[in-house]
Structure formats: structure tokens, C-alpha cells
Amino acid sequence: MDQKFRTTSGLIISVDPLRESSAPLELGDPAAEHGVGNLVPANLIRKQIERVIREHGSDPAEAALAICVILDGNLGLAEDGYFDDDETVMKAILAADPAWS
């Protein structure tokens, strides 16, 4: 039973929700990427997030916390108040960068 969806660009996509997926989604090893992937600087946010997900793959809560710290380090989100209501994230940011307090 296919269901059809239209994307914002107007493309029609057909999906069968009863069909089993072929394989679980896994992140590839960035060092094994072919072509331009090997030339990407390691300081890109995406590469930092991939590394954190691999390191904390068995604990999604720890991975999410580490990603918040990375995003704050790159984008300064705490300074703009994005984490004001999350004491756990603020403690992790302060632990990662004591100069921030």
C-alpha cells in the first residue's frame, strides 16, 4: 500500500509503510569517506557531531549533552540564552570551559 507525498519543491514521493526497511541506518566512518570527504577539515561541526555520536553511541542522553556543548562552543548558544532552562547543559558547558563562568 503506497502512500504518496509531495515535497516542498513539488516532487512526489511514494512510500510503502508496510515494507520492511532494507538495513538499519548507521553512520559511516568519516576517515573511510571517498573523494571530497577525506579533504574536509576535522573542525567542521558535522564531523565533531559524528565523532561524539560514535563515542557515546550506547548512551543517547550523553551524546545529546556532548552535542549541546559542541554547538555552544561553535555558535555561542548559551550566551544567547538557548540553554537557560537546562541546568544540566549549563553545567556541562561550564565543565568544558571554566572560563565561561
DSSP file (Angstrom, degrees, kcal/mol; ACC not computed):
  #  RESIDUE AA STRUCTURE BP1 BP2  ACC     N-H-->O    O-->H-N    N-H-->O    O-->H-N    TCO  KAPPA ALPHA  PHI   PSI    X-CA   Y-CA   Z-CA
    1    1 A M              0   0    0      0, 0.0    17,-0.3     0, 0.0     2,-0.2   0.000 360.0 360.0 360.0 101.3    0.0    0.0    0.0
    2    2 A D        -     0   0    0     14,-0.2     2,-0.4    15,-0.1    14,-0.2  -0.568 360.0-157.4 -82.3 142.5    1.9    3.0   -1.2
    3    3 A Q  E     -A   15   0A   0     12,-3.5    12,-3.1    -2,-0.2     2,-0.4  -0.959  11.9-142.8-115.5 139.4    1.3    6.5    0.2
    4    4 A K  E     -A   14   0A   0     -2,-0.4     2,-0.4    10,-0.2    10,-0.2  -0.862  17.4-176.3-108.1 136.9    2.2    9.5   -1.9
    5    5 A F  E     -A   13   0A   0      8,-2.9     8,-3.5    -2,-0.4     2,-0.5  -0.959  17.7-140.8-128.2 145.9    3.7   12.7   -0.5
    6    6 A R  E     -A   12   0A   0     -2,-0.4     6,-0.2     6,-0.2     5,-0.1  -0.930  18.6-142.4-107.9 128.7    4.5   16.0   -2.2
    7    7 A T    >   -     0   0    0      4,-3.2     3,-1.8    -2,-0.5     0, 0.0  -0.300  31.4-101.1 -80.0 170.4    7.7   17.7   -1.1
    8    8 A T  T 3  S+     0   0    0      1,-0.3    -1,-0.1     2,-0.1    -2,-0.0   0.744 124.7  56.8 -65.2 -21.7    8.0   21.5   -0.8
    9    9 A S  T 3  S-     0   0    0      2,-0.1    -1,-0.3     1,-0.0    -3,-0.0   0.486 123.1-105.5 -86.7  -2.4    9.8   21.5   -4.2
   10   10 A G  S <  S+     0   0    0     -3,-1.8     2,-0.2     1,-0.3    -2,-0.1   0.351  73.0 141.4  98.0  -5.7    6.8   19.8   -5.8
   11   11 A L        -     0   0    0     -5,-0.1    -4,-3.2     1,-0.1     2,-0.5  -0.486  46.6-136.0 -70.9 137.2    8.4   16.3   -6.2
   12   12 A I  E     -A    6   0A   0     -6,-0.2     2,-0.4    -2,-0.2    -6,-0.2  -0.855  19.5-165.9 -98.9 127.4    6.0   13.4   -5.5
   13   13 A I  E     -A    5   0A   0     -8,-3.5    -8,-2.9    -2,-0.5     2,-0.5  -0.930   8.1-149.9-114.7 135.1    7.5   10.6   -3.3
   14   14 A S  E     -A    4   0A   0     -2,-0.4     2,-0.4   -10,-0.2   -10,-0.2  -0.908  18.2-178.1-106.7 129.2    5.9    7.2   -2.9
   15   15 A V  E     -A    3   0A   0    -12,-3.1   -12,-3.5    -2,-0.5    -2,-0.0  -0.982  20.6-156.0-130.8 137.5    6.3    5.3    0.4
   16   16 A D    >   -     0   0    0     -2,-0.4     3,-1.1   -14,-0.2   -14,-0.2  -0.906   7.6-171.7-110.7 101.9    5.2    1.9    1.5
   17   17 A P  T 3  S+     0   0    0      0, 0.0    -1,-0.1     0, 0.0   -15,-0.1   0.690  83.2  58.2 -68.5 -17.4    5.0    1.9    5.3
   18   18 A L  T 3  S+     0   0    0    -17,-0.3     2,-0.2     2,-0.1   -16,-0.1   0.647  84.8  96.9 -85.9 -15.2    4.4   -1.8    5.5
   19   19 A R  S <  S-     0   0    0     -3,-1.1     2,-0.2   -18,-0.1     3,-0.1  -0.540  80.7-118.1 -76.0 137.6    7.6   -2.7    3.6
   20   20 A E        -     0   0    0     -2,-0.2     2,-0.1     1,-0.1    -1,-0.1  -0.494  31.0-109.0 -73.6 143.1   10.5   -3.6    5.8
   21   21 A S        -     0   0    0     -2,-0.2    -1,-0.1     1,-0.1     0, 0.0  -0.419  21.2-129.9 -70.7 150.8   13.5   -1.4    5.6
   22   22 A S  S    S-     0   0    0      1,-0.2    -1,-0.1    -2,-0.1    -2,-0.0   0.879  80.1  -7.6 -72.7 -38.3   16.5   -2.9    3.9
   23   23 A A  S    S-     0   0    0      3,-0.0    -1,-0.2    -3,-0.0     3,-0.1  -0.989  77.0 -97.0-156.8 148.8   19.1   -2.1    6.6
   24   24 A P        -     0   0    0      0, 0.0     2,-0.3     0, 0.0    -2,-0.0  -0.369  48.9-102.0 -66.5 149.2   19.3   -0.1    9.8
   25   25 A L        +     0   0    0     -2,-0.0     2,-0.4     2,-0.0     0, 0.0  -0.568  47.3 175.1 -74.8 129.1   20.8    3.4    9.4
   26   26 A E        -     0   0    0     -2,-0.3     2,-0.4    -3,-0.1    -3,-0.0  -0.981  32.1-117.3-134.0 146.9   24.4    3.6   10.5
   27   27 A L        -     0   0    0     -2,-0.4     2,-0.1    23,-0.1    -2,-0.0  -0.698  33.2-132.1 -81.5 132.3   26.9    6.4   10.4
   28   28 A G        -     0   0    0     -2,-0.4     5,-0.1     1,-0.1    -1,-0.0  -0.331  29.5 -92.0 -77.4 165.4   29.9    5.7    8.2
   29   29 A D    >   -     0   0    0      1,-0.2     3,-1.6    -2,-0.1     4,-0.4  -0.689  29.8-145.3 -78.0 121.3   33.4    6.2    9.4
   30   30 A P  G >  S+     0   0    0      0, 0.0     3,-1.0     0, 0.0    -1,-0.2   0.809  98.9  59.0 -61.2 -28.3   34.4    9.7    8.2
   31   31 A A  G 3  S+     0   0    0      1,-0.2    -2,-0.0    -3,-0.0     7,-0.0   0.756 103.9  52.7 -69.7 -22.4   38.0    8.6    7.6
   32   32 A A  G <  S+     0   0    0     -3,-1.6    -1,-0.2     2,-0.1     6,-0.1   0.454  80.6 120.0 -92.9  -1.2   36.7    6.0    5.1
   33   33 A E    <   -     0   0    0     -3,-1.0     2,-0.2    -4,-0.4     5,-0.1  -0.370  60.2-130.7 -64.5 142.1   34.7    8.5    3.0
   34   34 A H    >   -     0   0    0      3,-0.1     3,-1.3     4,-0.1     2,-0.2  -0.571  61.5  -6.9 -92.2 156.5   35.7    8.7   -0.6
   35   35 A G  G >  S+     0   0    0      1,-0.3     3,-1.4    -2,-0.2     4,-0.4  -0.381 131.5   6.3  70.2-131.1   36.6   11.7   -2.5
   36   36 A V  G >> S+     0   0    0      1,-0.3     3,-1.8     2,-0.2     4,-0.6   0.759 115.9  76.7 -63.4 -26.5   35.9   15.1   -1.0
   37   37 A G  G X4 S+     0   0    0     -3,-1.3     3,-0.7     1,-0.3    -1,-0.3   0.817  91.9  53.9 -56.1 -31.9   35.0   13.6    2.4
   38   38 A N  G <4 S+     0   0    0     -3,-1.4    -1,-0.3     1,-0.2    -2,-0.2   0.677 105.3  54.4 -76.1 -16.0   38.7   13.0    3.1
   39   39 A L  G <4 S+     0   0    0     -3,-1.8    -1,-0.2    -4,-0.4    -2,-0.2   0.492  79.6 112.5 -95.4  -4.4   39.5   16.6    2.5
   40   40 A V  S << S-     0   0    0     -3,-0.7    -3,-0.0    -4,-0.6     4,-0.0  -0.522  75.6-112.4 -72.7 129.9   37.0   18.1    4.9
   41   41 A P    >   -     0   0    0      0, 0.0     3,-1.5     0, 0.0     6,-0.2  -0.311  18.9-126.0 -61.6 145.6   38.7   19.8    7.9
   42   42 A A  T 3  S+     0   0    0      1,-0.3    -2,-0.1     5,-0.1    -3,-0.0   0.643 102.4  71.3 -68.5 -14.3   38.1   18.0   11.2
   43   43 A N  T 3   +     0   0    0      4,-0.1    -1,-0.3     5,-0.1     2,-0.1   0.453  67.3 119.7 -85.8   2.1   36.8   21.1   12.8
   44   44 A L  S <> S-     0   0    0     -3,-1.5     4,-2.1     1,-0.1     3,-0.2  -0.419  71.5-126.4 -64.5 141.1   33.5   21.1   10.9
   45   45 A I  H  > S+     0   0    0      1,-0.2     4,-2.7     2,-0.2     5,-0.2   0.887 108.2  56.0 -57.3 -41.5   30.6   20.9   13.2
   46   46 A R  H  > S+     0   0    0      1,-0.2     4,-2.6     2,-0.2    -1,-0.2   0.915 108.3  47.3 -59.6 -43.4   29.2   17.8   11.3
   47   47 A K  H  > S+     0   0    0     -3,-0.2     4,-2.2     2,-0.2    -1,-0.2   0.882 111.4  51.3 -66.7 -37.7   32.4   15.9   11.8
   48   48 A Q  H  X S+     0   0    0     -4,-2.1     4,-2.0     2,-0.2    -2,-0.2   0.912 111.5  47.5 -64.2 -41.8   32.5   16.9   15.5
   49   49 A I  H  X S+     0   0    0     -4,-2.7     4,-2.5     2,-0.2    -2,-0.2   0.909 110.0  52.4 -67.0 -41.9   28.9   15.7   16.0
   50   50 A E  H  X S+     0   0    0     -4,-2.6     4,-2.2     1,-0.2    -1,-0.2   0.921 109.6  50.0 -58.1 -43.9   29.7   12.4   14.2
   51   51 A R  H  X S+     0   0    0     -4,-2.2     4,-2.4     1,-0.2    -1,-0.2   0.913 111.1  48.5 -61.5 -43.6   32.6   11.8   16.5
   52   52 A V  H  X S+     0   0    0     -4,-2.0     4,-2.4     1,-0.2    -1,-0.2   0.898 109.6  52.0 -65.3 -40.8   30.5   12.4   19.6
   53   53 A I  H  < S+     0   0    0     -4,-2.5    -1,-0.2     1,-0.2    -2,-0.2   0.906 111.4  47.5 -63.4 -40.8   27.7   10.1   18.4
   54   54 A R  H >< S+     0   0    0     -4,-2.2     3,-1.0    -5,-0.2    -2,-0.2   0.922 113.4  47.9 -64.2 -43.2   30.3    7.3   17.8
   55   55 A E  H 3< S+     0   0    0     -4,-2.4     3,-0.2     1,-0.2    -2,-0.2   0.856 125.1  29.4 -66.9 -35.0   31.9    7.9   21.2
   56   56 A H  T >< S+     0   0    0     -4,-2.4     3,-1.8    -5,-0.2     7,-0.4  -0.032  79.7 131.3-114.2  29.0   28.5    7.9   23.1
   57   57 A G  T <  S+     0   0    0     -3,-1.0    -1,-0.1     1,-0.3    -2,-0.1   0.779  73.0  49.9 -56.1 -31.4   26.6    5.6   20.8
   58   58 A S  T 3  S+     0   0    0      1,-0.2    -1,-0.3    -3,-0.2    -2,-0.1   0.599 111.5  50.9 -85.8  -9.6   25.2    3.5   23.6
   59   59 A D    <>  -     0   0    0     -3,-1.8     4,-2.1    -6,-0.2     3,-0.3  -0.808  59.9-178.2-130.8  91.9   24.0    6.5   25.6
   60   60 A P  H  > S+     0   0    0      0, 0.0     4,-2.6     0, 0.0     5,-0.2   0.822  84.0  57.1 -59.8 -32.8   21.9    8.9   23.6
   61   61 A A  H  > S+     0   0    0      2,-0.2     4,-2.0     1,-0.2     5,-0.1   0.919 109.0  45.0 -66.3 -42.3   21.5   11.3   26.6
   62   62 A E  H  > S+     0   0    0     -3,-0.3     4,-2.5     2,-0.2    -1,-0.2   0.889 113.1  51.5 -67.0 -38.6   25.3   11.7   27.0
   63   63 A A  H  X S+     0   0    0     -4,-2.1     4,-2.4    -7,-0.4    -2,-0.2   0.920 109.7  49.4 -63.6 -43.3   25.6   12.1   23.2
   64   64 A A  H  X S+     0   0    0     -4,-2.6     4,-2.1     2,-0.2    -2,-0.2   0.901 111.3  49.5 -62.6 -40.9   22.9   14.8   23.2
   65   65 A L  H  X S+     0   0    0     -4,-2.0     4,-1.8     2,-0.2    -1,-0.2   0.923 111.6  48.1 -63.8 -45.0   24.6   16.6   26.1
   66   66 A A  H  X S+     0   0    0     -4,-2.5     4,-2.1     1,-0.2    -2,-0.2   0.869 110.0  52.8 -64.5 -36.5   28.0   16.5   24.3
   67   67 A I  H  X S+     0   0    0     -4,-2.4     4,-3.0     2,-0.2    -1,-0.2   0.897 106.4  53.2 -65.7 -40.1   26.4   17.8   21.1
   68   68 A C  H  X S+     0   0    0     -4,-2.1     4,-2.4     1,-0.2    -2,-0.2   0.901 108.9  49.7 -60.3 -40.4   24.9   20.7   23.0
   69   69 A V  H  X S+     0   0    0     -4,-1.8     4,-2.4     2,-0.2    -2,-0.2   0.910 111.7  48.6 -64.9 -42.0   28.4   21.6   24.3
   70   70 A I  H  X S+     0   0    0     -4,-2.1     4,-2.0     2,-0.2     5,-0.2   0.938 111.6  49.1 -62.1 -47.3   29.8   21.4   20.8
   71   71 A L  H  X S+     0   0    0     -4,-3.0     4,-2.9     1,-0.2     5,-0.4   0.896 111.8  49.0 -61.8 -39.7   27.1   23.6   19.4
   72   72 A D  H  X S+     0   0    0     -4,-2.4     4,-2.4     1,-0.2    -1,-0.2   0.918 109.8  51.8 -65.2 -41.6   27.7   26.1   22.2
   73   73 A G  H  < S+     0   0    0     -4,-2.4    -1,-0.2     1,-0.2    -2,-0.2   0.843 120.2  34.2 -63.0 -33.2   31.4   26.1   21.6
   74   74 A N  H  < S+     0   0    0     -4,-2.0    -2,-0.2    -5,-0.1    -1,-0.2   0.799 134.2  23.2 -90.8 -32.4   30.9   26.8   17.8
   75   75 A L  H  < S-     0   0    0     -4,-2.9    -3,-0.2    -5,-0.2    -2,-0.2   0.506  92.2-125.9-116.9  -7.6   27.8   29.0   17.9
   76   76 A G     X  +     0   0    0     -4,-2.4     4,-0.9    -5,-0.4     3,-0.3   0.894  47.1 160.9  64.5  40.6   27.8   30.6   21.4
   77   77 A L  T  4> +     0   0    0     -6,-0.3     5,-2.2     1,-0.2     3,-0.4   0.840  66.9  57.4 -66.1 -34.5   24.2   29.4   22.1
   78   78 A A  T >45S+     0   0    0      1,-0.2     3,-1.5     3,-0.2    -1,-0.2   0.882 101.3  56.8 -65.5 -36.7   24.5   29.7   25.9
   79   79 A E  T 345S+     0   0    0     -3,-0.3    -1,-0.2     1,-0.3    -2,-0.2   0.810 106.6  50.6 -62.6 -29.1   25.3   33.4   25.5
   80   80 A D  T 3<5S-     0   0    0     -4,-0.9    -1,-0.3    -3,-0.4    -2,-0.2   0.390 121.5-108.4 -90.5   3.0   22.1   33.9   23.6
   81   81 A G  T X 5S+     0   0    0     -3,-1.5     3,-1.2    -4,-0.2     4,-0.3   0.583  76.6 133.7  87.5  10.4   20.1   32.2   26.3
   82   82 A Y  T 3 <S+     0   0    0     -5,-2.2     3,-0.2     1,-0.3    -4,-0.2   0.782  80.5  36.0 -66.1 -26.0   19.3   28.9   24.4
   83   83 A F  T >  S+     0   0    0     -6,-0.3     3,-1.7     1,-0.1     7,-0.3   0.174  80.1 114.1-112.2  17.4   20.2   26.8   27.4
   84   84 A D  T <  S+     0   0    0     -3,-1.2    -1,-0.1     1,-0.3    -2,-0.1   0.832  81.4  45.5 -58.2 -34.4   18.9   29.0   30.2
   85   85 A D  T 3  S+     0   0    0     -4,-0.3     2,-0.6    -3,-0.2    -1,-0.3   0.376  99.6  77.0 -91.8   4.5   16.2   26.5   31.2
   86   86 A D    <>  +     0   0    0     -3,-1.7     4,-2.1     1,-0.2     5,-0.2  -0.832  52.2 178.7-121.0  93.5   18.5   23.4   31.1
   87   87 A E  H  > S+     0   0    0     -2,-0.6     4,-2.3     1,-0.2     5,-0.2   0.839  80.9  57.5 -62.9 -35.3   20.7   23.3   34.2
   88   88 A T  H  > S+     0   0    0      2,-0.2     4,-2.0     1,-0.2    -1,-0.2   0.923 108.5  45.2 -63.7 -44.5   22.4   20.0   33.1
   89   89 A V  H  > S+     0   0    0      2,-0.2     4,-2.5     1,-0.2    -2,-0.2   0.914 111.8  52.5 -65.6 -42.0   23.6   21.5   29.8
   90   90 A M  H  X S+     0   0    0     -4,-2.1     4,-2.4    -7,-0.3    -2,-0.2   0.900 109.2  49.7 -61.7 -40.2   24.8   24.7   31.5
   91   91 A K  H  X S+     0   0    0     -4,-2.3     4,-2.3     2,-0.2    -1,-0.2   0.901 111.2  49.5 -64.3 -40.1   26.8   22.6   34.0
   92   92 A A  H  X S+     0   0    0     -4,-2.0     4,-2.0     2,-0.2    -2,-0.2   0.890 111.0  49.5 -66.3 -39.0   28.3   20.6   31.1
   93   93 A I  H  X S+     0   0    0     -4,-2.5     4,-1.9     2,-0.2    -2,-0.2   0.922 112.3  47.7 -65.1 -43.8   29.3   23.8   29.3
   94   94 A L  H  < S+     0   0    0     -4,-2.4    -2,-0.2     1,-0.2    -1,-0.2   0.877 111.4  50.8 -64.9 -37.3   30.9   25.2   32.4
   95   95 A A  H  < S+     0   0    0     -4,-2.3    -1,-0.2     1,-0.2    -2,-0.2   0.864 112.3  46.9 -67.6 -35.3   32.8   22.0   33.0
   96   96 A A  H  < S+     0   0    0     -4,-2.0    -2,-0.2     1,-0.3    -1,-0.2   0.814 129.4  21.7 -75.6 -30.3   34.0   22.0   29.4
   97   97 A D    ><  -     0   0    0     -4,-1.9     3,-2.2    -5,-0.1     4,-0.4  -0.708  62.6-179.8-140.8  85.1   35.1   25.7   29.5
   98   98 A P  G >  S+     0   0    0      0, 0.0     3,-0.8     0, 0.0    -1,-0.1   0.736  81.2  68.3 -59.9 -22.6   35.6   27.0   33.1
   99   99 A A  G 3  S+     0   0    0      1,-0.2    -5,-0.1     2,-0.2    -2,-0.0   0.691  84.9  73.3 -69.2 -16.7   36.5   30.5   31.6
  100  100 A W  G <         0   0    0     -3,-2.2    -1,-0.2     1,-0.3    -6,-0.1   0.844 360.0 360.0 -67.5 -34.0   32.8   30.8   30.5
  101  101 A S    <         0   0    0     -3,-0.8    -1,-0.3    -4,-0.4    -2,-0.2   0.500 360.0 360.0 -74.2 360.0   31.6   31.4   34.1
